[in-house]
Amino acid sequence: MKTRIVMVMSADGVIAKSSNHNPTEWTSKEDQELYKKITKEAGVMIFGQSTYDAIGMPLPGRLNIVLTRENRQDIPGTLEHKQGDLKLILEDLAKRGFKLVIIGGGTIVNSRFLEAGLVDELQLTIEPKLFGAGLRLFDQIDVNIDLELIEVVKLNDNTLNLIYKIKKTSNL
């Protein structure tokens, strides 16, 4: 099974101005269509609680896994709340037949998966915006990771989508 972080970010590396800043408020139509296509093809995606709350509902047509410390109501086949070891969560999804898991943020969830060495690919849409301050792709982690560019797609006149393979991880 493969894991891929899929995120949209401003040209200055901000994925959201705040934890409740919904990406659909500022991303291009083309990015939203690509995100929907990728996540539906994978069939499963993992979010943190704040990211899920910013979206406001389970995304239809795929299993939404929310990493949380709270006990919340699941919706069978649509929404599951999980706690604990990330590797065990991924192993469970592999046993259930998923071939690709999309990690959909936010910054803390992205960081936890990357630090644990559980990310195979990184897919970024770069939107022509500058936010200055806000949440970054990763949250204060100390890694030295080489990436291999797999694909570049121009989504529209101003927006790029990049896919990288995670090559290796080593401490600085």
Buried (B, 14 or more C-beta within 10 A) or exposed (E): BBBBBBBBBBEEBBBBBEBEBEBEEBBBEBBBEBBBEBBBEBBBBBBBBBBBBBBEEBBEEBBBBBBBEEEEEBEEEBBBBBEEEBEEBBEEBEEEEBEBBBBBBBBBBBBBBBBEEBBBBBBBBBBEBEBEEBBBBBBEBEEEBEBEEEEEEEBEEEBBBBBBBBEEBEEE
